[in-house]
Amino acid sequence: MAGTEKTSMQVTIVSADKPVWSGQARSVTVPATMGSMGIMPDHEPILALLKEGDVSVQTPDGGKRSFHVDSGFASFDTNILTVAVDHSMDDQQG
């Protein structure tokens, strides 16, 4: 139905020892084991294994954030993305 598309989604990034970041995003790119994967609002549900790399977040105001992560997984359903990783470096804003 036209006009019902979401423009943002809830994102939570957590590591084994601490919460990393939580907020709204227009898009997120994760380092999936089979290659980089982009996720936008209303994406189909996924569960993906992650390898070491960068999780890139584009916020609704046009800002960008990047988090270097070790292995883990990403789960997306009903416009909620959870990224759970073994370890994450501090946020680097772009």
C-alpha positions in Angstrom: 0.0 0.0 0.0 1.5 3.3 -1.1 2.4 5.7 1.7 2.7 3.0 4.5 6.5 2.5 4.2 8.5 3.2 7.3 11.4 5.7 7.1 13.3 4.4 10.1 13.9 1.3 12.2 15.0 0.6 15.8 18.6 -0.6 16.0 20.4 -2.1 19.1 24.0 -3.1 18.9 25.4 -5.0 21.9 28.6 -6.8 22.7 29.2 -9.6 25.2 30.3 -7.1 27.9 28.3 -3.9 27.2 25.6 -2.2 25.3 27.2 -0.4 22.3 24.6 1.8 20.7 20.8 2.1 20.4 18.7 4.4 18.3 16.8 5.0 15.1 18.3 4.4 11.6 17.4 4.9 8.0 19.7 2.1 7.0 22.4 -0.2 8.4 25.1 -2.2 6.7 26.5 -5.3 8.5 29.5 -7.5 7.6 27.7 -10.8 7.0 29.8 -13.9 6.5 28.6 -14.2 2.9 29.3 -10.5 2.2 28.2 -7.0 3.2 24.4 -6.8 3.8 22.3 -3.6 3.7 19.2 -3.4 5.8 16.5 -0.8 5.4 13.1 -0.3 7.1 10.5 -2.9 6.1 13.2 -5.4 5.0 12.2 -9.0 5.1 13.0 -10.8 8.4 16.6 -12.1 8.5 19.0 -13.9 10.8 22.6 -13.5 9.6 26.0 -14.6 10.9 28.6 -11.8 11.1 32.3 -11.7 10.6 34.8 -9.1 11.7 34.2 -5.8 10.0 32.3 -2.5 10.3 28.6 -2.0 11.1 27.6 1.3 9.4 24.5 3.1 10.6 22.8 6.0 8.7 20.6 8.0 11.2 17.4 9.7 10.2 19.0 13.1 10.4 21.6 12.1 7.8 24.4 11.4 10.3 26.6 8.3 10.0 28.1 6.1 12.7 30.5 3.2 12.4 31.3 0.4 14.8 34.1 -2.1 14.2 32.9 -5.5 15.4 34.1 -9.1 15.8 31.9 -12.1 14.9 28.3 -12.3 16.0 24.8 -12.2 14.4 22.2 -9.8 13.2 18.5 -10.3 13.6 15.8 -8.2 11.9 12.1 -8.5 12.2 9.2 -5.9 12.4 11.6 -3.0 11.9 13.7 -3.9 14.9 17.4 -4.8 14.2 19.5 -6.4 16.9 23.2 -6.8 16.3 24.9 -9.0 18.9 28.7 -9.4 18.7 31.6 -10.7 20.8 33.4 -7.4 20.9 33.0 -3.9 19.4 35.3 -0.9 19.2 34.1 2.5 20.1 31.7 4.4 17.9 33.3 6.5 15.1 31.0 9.2 13.9 31.3 10.2 10.2 
